[in-house]
């Protein structure tokens, strides 16, 4: 049984484990050399939107040599995808929770080997098998454009001083409107800030268009939406942007450091404009942070690095 939302039939060419062959994984980062593992990938996702992040996990695991077989893995209603990890002792369920709330599905956490929570609450959970799951760009296509996007960013041919595009449909409307008002009122830098998906507002731009706007901005602003973490933040880091946002109440597997990988403004946005203005003026500091952001993505948030992290966590629990 699948969720009440639209069900997406998975159309991925998986490398099946051949009869009589032992599944192996070459390992990649974090010193991951897991014992013999194979992945049974769900033939159907619990929600149509699952595809955008699940495909990145799939491609990341495949890129580091994990054998994957598409199978009928029972899915529960909601935003949690289940897959099976197979070894010589049997099959073990693993959960990936993309719900925008930090809350977990306790009935699922009780019955899986590892529970990867993307919006992982900073205070943690009583379940020791619930671990940070990381976060992803909005779409796999970003990897196709990254070399060009980074080349454009390195040219420092900026069109905007401060940039941000925010939707209002799915959450975060109040803080995003506040950011829009504060930045649009500034006269000491050139803002390109827009809200979309509301009556009278501009249309949402295509993903490719948005990606190619990022390297043309000195400073990129991120705001929470339905969840504290947004795909926009990861898109920014992937390109190598200098990012400003309020501090999050959730965390990644490896913490972003204020003043190193991005800059946090006050939670109430009271200094948002001033923080952006300072970075617009200070080229050396801005470009140092942008370079660190790009390195952080490559080391910790690239799909192959997240896949290696996921496998390391599975291995640590399985063979503890």
Secondary structure, 3 states (H helix, E strand, C coil): CCCCCCCEECCCCCCCCCCCCCCCCCCCCCCCCCCCCEEEEECEECCCCHHHHHHHHHHHHHHCCCEEEEECCCCCCCCEEEEEEEECCEEEEEEEECCCCCCCCHHHHCCCCEEEECCEECCCCCCCCEEECCCCCCCCCHHHHHHHHHHHHHHCCCCEEEEEEEECCCCCHHHHHHHHHHHHCCCCCCEEEEEECCCCCECCCCHHHHHHHHCCEEEEECCCCCCCCCHHHHHHHHHCCCEEEECCCEECCCCCCECCCEEEECCCCCCHHHHHHHHHHCHHHHHHHHHHHHHHHHHHHCHHHHHHHHHHHHHHHHCC
